[in-house]
């Protein structure tokens, strides 16, 4: 049985992704290269501009389009979430705190009992 690999991208997609990485690296390099001659605002705007160009280039690939579709789908699902009210959040938080305290006291008591048992067995 021969297994077949599924190729989701092309050479052009790979080249575009490498170009996007190169543009991003160049914008970061430029931020530090122009430190003595330009203000922070100009350098940050240049780096952000380079990042935007890199994202636009990456979005032209199959991987970029798939990632963008995933982000849009996640946003749609996030809008469907029914968020708890403030009262429900406070009640749940208090229940968690109480359970943690009870468990901490139980583990502390178990530690005391086990330490006492070890002292009895070892004679210390």
OpenMM code with the backbone's topology and positions (N, CA, C; nanometers):
from openmm import Vec3, app, unit

residues = "UNK UNK UNK UNK UNK UNK UNK UNK UNK UNK UNK UNK UNK UNK UNK UNK UNK UNK UNK UNK UNK UNK UNK UNK UNK UNK UNK UNK UNK UNK UNK UNK UNK UNK UNK UNK UNK UNK UNK UNK UNK UNK UNK UNK UNK UNK UNK UNK UNK UNK UNK UNK UNK UNK UNK UNK UNK UNK UNK UNK UNK UNK UNK UNK UNK UNK UNK UNK UNK UNK UNK UNK UNK UNK UNK UNK UNK UNK UNK UNK UNK UNK UNK UNK UNK UNK UNK UNK UNK UNK UNK UNK UNK UNK UNK UNK UNK UNK UNK UNK UNK UNK UNK UNK UNK UNK UNK UNK UNK UNK UNK UNK UNK UNK UNK UNK UNK UNK UNK UNK UNK UNK UNK UNK".split()
positions = [
    Vec3(0.0835, -0.1186, 0.0000),
    Vec3(0.0000, 0.0000, 0.0000),
    Vec3(0.0877, 0.1245, 0.0000),
    Vec3(0.0664, 0.2059, -0.0923),
    Vec3(0.1408, 0.3310, -0.1014),
    Vec3(0.0578, 0.4424, -0.0390),
    Vec3(0.1213, 0.5179, 0.0450),
    Vec3(0.0514, 0.6317, 0.1051),
    Vec3(0.0726, 0.7532, 0.0182),
    Vec3(-0.0307, 0.8301, 0.0061),
    Vec3(-0.0218, 0.9517, -0.0743),
    Vec3(-0.0268, 1.0715, 0.0180),
    Vec3(0.0644, 1.1629, -0.0026),
    Vec3(0.0672, 1.2847, 0.0765),
    Vec3(-0.0201, 1.3895, 0.0101),
    Vec3(-0.0867, 1.4641, 0.0933),
    Vec3(-0.1720, 1.5700, 0.0412),
    Vec3(-0.0951, 1.7020, 0.0453),
    Vec3(-0.0726, 1.7596, -0.0699),
    Vec3(-0.0021, 1.8872, -0.0782),
    Vec3(-0.1057, 1.9986, -0.0792),
    Vec3(-0.0977, 2.0845, 0.0229),
    Vec3(-0.1947, 2.1925, 0.0313),
    Vec3(-0.1415, 2.3235, -0.0242),
    Vec3(-0.0119, 2.3313, -0.0485),
    Vec3(0.0440, 2.4555, -0.0971),
    Vec3(0.1232, 2.4336, -0.2239),
    Vec3(0.1623, 2.5402, -0.2842),
    Vec3(0.2410, 2.5324, -0.4064),
    Vec3(0.3748, 2.6008, -0.3825),
    Vec3(0.4552, 2.6003, -0.4832),
    Vec3(0.5847, 2.6679, -0.4744),
    Vec3(0.5634, 2.8183, -0.4561),
    Vec3(0.4621, 2.8715, -0.5227),
    Vec3(0.4322, 3.0137, -0.5092),
    Vec3(0.3920, 3.0480, -0.3653),
    Vec3(0.3108, 2.9617, -0.3033),
    Vec3(0.2722, 2.9847, -0.1636),
    Vec3(0.3941, 2.9866, -0.0727),
    Vec3(0.4831, 2.8913, -0.0946),
    Vec3(0.6053, 2.8848, -0.0139),
    Vec3(0.6898, 3.0097, -0.0344),
    Vec3(0.7026, 3.0521, -0.1583),
    Vec3(0.7815, 3.1719, -0.1875),
    Vec3(0.7188, 3.2956, -0.1236),
    Vec3(0.5870, 3.3048, -0.1295),
    Vec3(0.5193, 3.4203, -0.0681),
    Vec3(0.5362, 3.4203, 0.0836),
    Vec3(0.5298, 3.3030, 0.1452),
    Vec3(0.5492, 3.2972, 0.2900),
    Vec3(0.6914, 3.3379, 0.3277),
    Vec3(0.7891, 3.2922, 0.2507),
    Vec3(0.9269, 3.3334, 0.2769),
    Vec3(0.9456, 3.4829, 0.2537),
    Vec3(0.8782, 3.5373, 0.1532),
    Vec3(0.8852, 3.6808, 0.1280),
    Vec3(0.8246, 3.7577, 0.2453),
    Vec3(0.7126, 3.7092, 0.2984),
    Vec3(0.6496, 3.7743, 0.4132),
    Vec3(0.7426, 3.7722, 0.5340),
    Vec3(0.8096, 3.6594, 0.5555),
    Vec3(0.9049, 3.6502, 0.6666),
    Vec3(1.0211, 3.7458, 0.6445),
    Vec3(1.0684, 3.7545, 0.5215),
    Vec3(1.1791, 3.8449, 0.4898),
    Vec3(1.1398, 3.9912, 0.5116),
    Vec3(1.0189, 4.0284, 0.4709),
    Vec3(0.9725, 4.1666, 0.4903),
    Vec3(0.9612, 4.1972, 0.6391),
    Vec3(0.9083, 4.1016, 0.7159),
    Vec3(0.8961, 4.1221, 0.8604),
    Vec3(1.0332, 4.1366, 0.9247),
    Vec3(1.1259, 4.0506, 0.8877),
    Vec3(1.2626, 4.0600, 0.9423),
    Vec3(1.3291, 4.1910, 0.9013),
    Vec3(1.3068, 4.2336, 0.7783),
    Vec3(1.3653, 4.3599, 0.7316),
    Vec3(1.3090, 4.4783, 0.8091),
    Vec3(1.1800, 4.4738, 0.8414),
    Vec3(1.1218, 4.5855, 0.9169),
    Vec3(1.1763, 4.5882, 1.0592),
    Vec3(1.1986, 4.4720, 1.1176),
    Vec3(1.2583, 4.4677, 1.2520),
    Vec3(1.4034, 4.5151, 1.2461),
    Vec3(1.4765, 4.4703, 1.1454),
    Vec3(1.6149, 4.5145, 1.1279),
    Vec3(1.6209, 4.6662, 1.1084),
    Vec3(1.5301, 4.7191, 1.0265),
    Vec3(1.5265, 4.8627, 1.0022),
    Vec3(1.4987, 4.9433, 1.1282),
    Vec3(1.4170, 4.8865, 1.2175),
    Vec3(1.3876, 4.9545, 1.3439),
    Vec3(1.5172, 4.9816, 1.4193),
    Vec3(1.6062, 4.8848, 1.4259),
    Vec3(1.7314, 4.9033, 1.4984),
    Vec3(1.8372, 4.9761, 1.4152),
    Vec3(1.8358, 4.9558, 1.2857),
    Vec3(1.9349, 5.0198, 1.1978),
    Vec3(1.9205, 5.1715, 1.1983),
    Vec3(1.7978, 5.2199, 1.1996),
    Vec3(1.7739, 5.3640, 1.1930),
    Vec3(1.7611, 5.4298, 1.3304),
    Vec3(1.8045, 5.3624, 1.4343),
    Vec3(1.7934, 5.4182, 1.5694),
    Vec3(1.8673, 5.5510, 1.5856),
    Vec3(1.9895, 5.5635, 1.5366),
    Vec3(2.0587, 5.6914, 1.5606),
    Vec3(2.0049, 5.8078, 1.4771),
    Vec3(1.9364, 5.7800, 1.3677),
    Vec3(1.8997, 5.8885, 1.2774),
    Vec3(1.7527, 5.9267, 1.2814),
    Vec3(1.6647, 5.8386, 1.3301),
    Vec3(1.5219, 5.8676, 1.3277),
    Vec3(1.4616, 5.8542, 1.4674),
    Vec3(1.3495, 5.9217, 1.4879),
    Vec3(1.2831, 5.9160, 1.6179),
    Vec3(1.2147, 5.7799, 1.6362),
    Vec3(1.1764, 5.7547, 1.7605),
    Vec3(1.1090, 5.6281, 1.7903),
    Vec3(0.9784, 5.6151, 1.7140),
    Vec3(0.9046, 5.7234, 1.7019),
    Vec3(0.7752, 5.7187, 1.6334),
    Vec3(0.7906, 5.6761, 1.4880),
    Vec3(0.8886, 5.7319, 1.4195),
    Vec3(0.9108, 5.6979, 1.2788),
    Vec3(0.9522, 5.5516, 1.2659),
    Vec3(1.0401, 5.5065, 1.3554),
    Vec3(1.0863, 5.3685, 1.3485),
    Vec3(0.9738, 5.2697, 1.3795),
    Vec3(0.8901, 5.3010, 1.4785),
    Vec3(0.7779, 5.2130, 1.5120),
    Vec3(0.6768, 5.2090, 1.3977),
    Vec3(0.6474, 5.3256, 1.3397),
    Vec3(0.5539, 5.3276, 1.2262),
    Vec3(0.6094, 5.2486, 1.1082),
    Vec3(0.7403, 5.2591, 1.0843),
    Vec3(0.8018, 5.1820, 0.9777),
    Vec3(0.7935, 5.0324, 1.0038),
    Vec3(0.8169, 4.9927, 1.1283),
    Vec3(0.8098, 4.8513, 1.1618),
    Vec3(0.6662, 4.7993, 1.1514),
    Vec3(0.5702, 4.8781, 1.1979),
    Vec3(0.4299, 4.8378, 1.1859),
    Vec3(0.3872, 4.8296, 1.0396),
    Vec3(0.4348, 4.9242, 0.9590),
    Vec3(0.4046, 4.9192, 0.8162),
    Vec3(0.4608, 4.7930, 0.7519),
    Vec3(0.5826, 4.7582, 0.7884),
    Vec3(0.6420, 4.6347, 0.7377),
    Vec3(0.5642, 4.5116, 0.7827),
    Vec3(0.5162, 4.5133, 0.9065),
    Vec3(0.4376, 4.4003, 0.9565),
    Vec3(0.3058, 4.3888, 0.8810),
    Vec3(0.2433, 4.5021, 0.8517),
    Vec3(0.1179, 4.4999, 0.7755),
    Vec3(0.1422, 4.4454, 0.6351),
    Vec3(0.2496, 4.4893, 0.5721),
    Vec3(0.2817, 4.4387, 0.4378),
    Vec3(0.3077, 4.2878, 0.4430),
    Vec3(0.3779, 4.2409, 0.5458),
    Vec3(0.4058, 4.0978, 0.5602),
    Vec3(0.2766, 4.0184, 0.5782),
    Vec3(0.1836, 4.0710, 0.6565),
    Vec3(0.0551, 4.0019, 0.6769),
    Vec3(-0.0237, 3.9982, 0.5475),
    Vec3(-0.0251, 4.1092, 0.4736),
    Vec3(-0.0976, 4.1127, 0.3462),
    Vec3(-0.0375, 4.0115, 0.2484),
    Vec3(0.0934, 4.0019, 0.2450),
    Vec3(0.1572, 3.9038, 0.1571),
    Vec3(0.1206, 3.7619, 0.2016),
    Vec3(0.1261, 3.7366, 0.3326),
    Vec3(0.0953, 3.6024, 0.3833),
    Vec3(-0.0501, 3.5648, 0.3592),
    Vec3(-0.1397, 3.6627, 0.3598),
    Vec3(-0.2818, 3.6337, 0.3370),
    Vec3(-0.3112, 3.5937, 0.1925),
    Vec3(-0.2166, 3.6123, 0.1031),
    Vec3(-0.2361, 3.5737, -0.0361),
    Vec3(-0.2135, 3.4242, -0.0578),
    Vec3(-0.1583, 3.3554, 0.0421),
    Vec3(-0.1293, 3.2130, 0.0285),
    Vec3(-0.2489, 3.1310, 0.0750),
    Vec3(-0.2458, 3.0018, 0.0421),
    Vec3(-0.3513, 2.9109, 0.0862),
    Vec3(-0.3550, 2.9032, 0.2384),
    Vec3(-0.2378, 2.8944, 0.2990),
    Vec3(-0.2293, 2.8894, 0.4448),
    Vec3(-0.2853, 3.0165, 0.5075),
    Vec3(-0.2543, 3.1306, 0.4496),
    Vec3(-0.3053, 3.2577, 0.5007),
    Vec3(-0.4560, 3.2678, 0.4886),
    Vec3(-0.5099, 3.2235, 0.3756),
    Vec3(-0.6553, 3.2270, 0.3575),
    Vec3(-0.7252, 3.1322, 0.4547),
    Vec3(-0.6657, 3.0153, 0.4767),
    Vec3(-0.7226, 2.9210, 0.5722),
    Vec3(-0.7190, 2.9786, 0.7135),
    Vec3(-0.6086, 3.0404, 0.7493),
    Vec3(-0.5966, 3.1025, 0.8816),
    Vec3(-0.6962, 3.2157, 0.9010),
    Vec3(-0.7173, 3.2957, 0.7974),
    Vec3(-0.8127, 3.4063, 0.8053),
    Vec3(-0.9548, 3.3529, 0.8202),
    Vec3(-0.9874, 3.2471, 0.7466),
    Vec3(-1.1204, 3.1863, 0.7586),
    Vec3(-1.1405, 3.1300, 0.8996),
    Vec3(-1.0372, 3.0712, 0.9550),
    Vec3(-1.0449, 3.0192, 1.0918),
    Vec3(-1.0691, 3.1324, 1.1918),
    Vec3(-0.9988, 3.2437, 1.1755),
    Vec3(-1.0155, 3.3580, 1.2657),
    Vec3(-1.1569, 3.4143, 1.2560),
    Vec3(-1.2115, 3.4234, 1.1335),
    Vec3(-1.3493, 3.4716, 1.1175),
    Vec3(-1.4489, 3.3759, 1.1822),
    Vec3(-1.4285, 3.2461, 1.1650),
    Vec3(-1.5159, 3.1473, 1.2267),
    Vec3(-1.5090, 3.1525, 1.3783),
    Vec3(-1.3888, 3.1730, 1.4319),
    Vec3(-1.3729, 3.1843, 1.5772),
    Vec3(-1.4463, 3.3064, 1.6300),
    Vec3(-1.4388, 3.4155, 1.5560),
    Vec3(-1.5086, 3.5373, 1.5973),
    Vec3(-1.6594, 3.5154, 1.5993),
    Vec3(-1.7110, 3.4440, 1.4993),
    Vec3(-1.8542, 3.4137, 1.4940),
    Vec3(-1.8948, 3.3274, 1.6126),
    Vec3(-1.8148, 3.2264, 1.6434),
    Vec3(-1.8468, 3.1389, 1.7569),
    Vec3(-1.8373, 3.2149, 1.8885),
    Vec3(-1.7434, 3.3068, 1.8988),
    Vec3(-1.7273, 3.3844, 2.0213),
    Vec3(-1.8494, 3.4717, 2.0479),
    Vec3(-1.9134, 3.5182, 1.9415),
    Vec3(-2.0348, 3.5991, 1.9579),
    Vec3(-2.1520, 3.5166, 2.0081),
    Vec3(-2.1482, 3.3847, 1.9846),
    Vec3(-2.2572, 3.2973, 2.0268),
    Vec3(-2.2472, 3.2549, 2.1724),
    Vec3(-2.1346, 3.2809, 2.2357),
    Vec3(-2.1135, 3.2379, 2.3739),
    Vec3(-2.2074, 3.3153, 2.4663),
    Vec3(-2.2681, 3.2428, 2.5595),
    Vec3(-2.3512, 3.3065, 2.6611),
    Vec3(-2.2622, 3.3266, 2.7830),
    Vec3(-2.2276, 3.4512, 2.8078),
    Vec3(-2.1369, 3.4821, 2.9170),
    Vec3(-2.2127, 3.4854, 3.0487),
    Vec3(-2.1491, 3.4416, 3.1588),
    Vec3(-2.2170, 3.4430, 3.2884),
    Vec3(-2.2362, 3.5857, 3.3397),
    Vec3(-2.3374, 3.6008, 3.4236),
    Vec3(-2.3615, 3.7315, 3.4842),
    Vec3(-2.2582, 3.7546, 3.5943),
    Vec3(-2.2565, 3.8757, 3.6449),
    Vec3(-2.1624, 3.9084, 3.7525),
    Vec3(-2.1916, 3.8232, 3.8754),
    Vec3(-2.3180, 3.8044, 3.9066),
    Vec3(-2.3578, 3.7257, 4.0238),
    Vec3(-2.3111, 3.5800, 4.0094),
    Vec3(-2.3308, 3.5226, 3.8921),
    Vec3(-2.2866, 3.3852, 3.8690),
    Vec3(-2.1343, 3.3727, 3.8800),
    Vec3(-2.0637, 3.4724, 3.8301),
    Vec3(-1.9181, 3.4705, 3.8364),
    Vec3(-1.8694, 3.4770, 3.9801),
    Vec3(-1.9306, 3.5652, 4.0603),
    Vec3(-1.8915, 3.5779, 4.2013),
    Vec3(-1.9223, 3.4484, 4.2761),
    Vec3(-2.0390, 3.3904, 4.2544),
    Vec3(-2.0753, 3.2653, 4.3221),
    Vec3(-1.9791, 3.1529, 4.2860),
    Vec3(-1.9474, 3.1407, 4.1595),
    Vec3(-1.8554, 3.0353, 4.1166),
    Vec3(-1.7173, 3.0567, 4.1762),
    Vec3(-1.6704, 3.1809, 4.1776),
    Vec3(-1.5395, 3.2110, 4.2352),
    Vec3(-1.5364, 3.1769, 4.3828),
    Vec3(-1.6428, 3.2122, 4.4563),
    Vec3(-1.6478, 3.1803, 4.5988),
    Vec3(-1.6500, 3.0291, 4.6222),
    Vec3(-1.7225, 2.9555, 4.5384),
    Vec3(-1.7244, 2.8106, 4.5524),
    Vec3(-1.5848, 2.7520, 4.5298),
    Vec3(-1.5135, 2.8031, 4.4333),
    Vec3(-1.3777, 2.7548, 4.4059),
    Vec3(-1.2868, 2.7848, 4.5246),
    Vec3(-1.2960, 2.9045, 4.5808),
    Vec3(-1.2127, 2.9419, 4.6951),
    Vec3(-1.2428, 2.8515, 4.8140),
    Vec3(-1.3702, 2.8254, 4.8418),
    Vec3(-1.4083, 2.7394, 4.9546),
    Vec3(-1.3557, 2.5978, 4.9346),
    Vec3(-1.3711, 2.5430, 4.8151),
    Vec3(-1.3223, 2.4069, 4.7887),
    Vec3(-1.1704, 2.4006, 4.8018),
    Vec3(-1.1007, 2.5013, 4.7547),
    Vec3(-0.9547, 2.5038, 4.7664),
    Vec3(-0.9134, 2.5101, 4.9128),
    Vec3(-0.9820, 2.5919, 4.9924),
    Vec3(-0.9502, 2.5991, 5.1353),
    Vec3(-0.9766, 2.4662, 5.2056),
    Vec3(-1.0883, 2.4020, 5.1757),
    Vec3(-1.1194, 2.2726, 5.2373),
    Vec3(-1.0139, 2.1696, 5.1987),
    Vec3(-0.9764, 2.1667, 5.0726),
    Vec3(-0.8748, 2.0726, 5.0278),
    Vec3(-0.7398, 2.1025, 5.0925),
    Vec3(-0.7045, 2.2302, 5.1068),
    Vec3(-0.5784, 2.2670, 5.1708),
    Vec3(-0.5769, 2.2218, 5.3164),
    Vec3(-0.6871, 2.2401, 5.3877),
    Vec3(-0.6949, 2.1959, 5.5273),
    Vec3(-0.6845, 2.0436, 5.5350),
    Vec3(-0.7506, 1.9733, 5.4424),
    Vec3(-0.7437, 1.8273, 5.4405),
    Vec3(-0.6006, 1.7793, 5.4168),
    Vec3(-0.5322, 1.8384, 5.3196),
    Vec3(-0.3939, 1.7979, 5.2902),
    Vec3(-0.3029, 1.8316, 5.4072),
    Vec3(-0.3244, 1.9458, 5.4721),
    Vec3(-0.2455, 1.9829, 5.5898),
    Vec3(-0.2658, 1.8814, 5.7013),
    Vec3(-0.3913, 1.8437, 5.7271),
    Vec3(-0.4208, 1.7456, 5.8321),
    Vec3(-0.3596, 1.6099, 5.7972),
    Vec3(-0.3685, 1.5685, 5.6727),
    Vec3(-0.3089, 1.4427, 5.6299),
    Vec3(-0.1574, 1.4458, 5.6475),
    Vec3(-0.0961, 1.5582, 5.6183),
    Vec3(0.0478, 1.5739, 5.6362),
    Vec3(0.0847, 1.5595, 5.7837),
    Vec3(0.0060, 1.6207, 5.8715),
    Vec3(0.0321, 1.6119, 6.0154),
    Vec3(0.0220, 1.4663, 6.0614),
    Vec3(-0.0832, 1.3966, 6.0189),
    Vec3(-0.1038, 1.2572, 6.0595),
    Vec3(0.0081, 1.1681, 6.0057),
    Vec3(0.0452, 1.1866, 5.8804),
    Vec3(0.1528, 1.1058, 5.8240),
    Vec3(0.2870, 1.1350, 5.8908),
    Vec3(0.3137, 1.2602, 5.9213),
    Vec3(0.4375, 1.2955, 5.9912),
    Vec3(0.4396, 1.2310, 6.1297),
    Vec3(0.3267, 1.2314, 6.1974),
    Vec3(0.3168, 1.1668, 6.3295),
    Vec3(0.3419, 1.0165, 6.3154),
    Vec3(0.2831, 0.9542, 6.2097),
    Vec3(0.3037, 0.8115, 6.1886),
    Vec3(0.4481, 0.7784, 6.1585),
    Vec3(0.5155, 0.8601, 6.0810),
    Vec3(0.6560, 0.8373, 6.0494),
    Vec3(0.7403, 0.8507, 6.1763),
    Vec3(0.7057, 0.9461, 6.2626),
    Vec3(0.7786, 0.9627, 6.3890),
    Vec3(0.7625, 0.8402, 6.4775),
    Vec3(0.6421, 0.7824, 6.4795),
    Vec3(0.6206, 0.6630, 6.5584),
    Vec3(0.7014, 0.5443, 6.5043),
    Vec3(0.7027, 0.5315, 6.3713),
    Vec3(0.7744, 0.4184, 6.3102),
    Vec3(0.9261, 0.4304, 6.3226),
    Vec3(0.9782, 0.5513, 6.3126),
    Vec3(1.1242, 0.5701, 6.3152),
    Vec3(1.1769, 0.5950, 6.4543),
    Vec3(1.0903, 0.6283, 6.5488),
    Vec3(1.1335, 0.6517, 6.6864),
    Vec3(1.2010, 0.7842, 6.7086),
    Vec3(1.1758, 0.8786, 6.6242),
    Vec3(1.2365, 1.0117, 6.6432),
    Vec3(1.1450, 1.1025, 6.7165),
] * unit.nanometer
topology = app.Topology()
chain = topology.addChain("A")
for resn in residues:
    res = topology.addResidue(resn, chain)
    for name in ("N", "CA", "C"):
        topology.addAtom(name, app.Element.getBySymbol(name[0]), res)
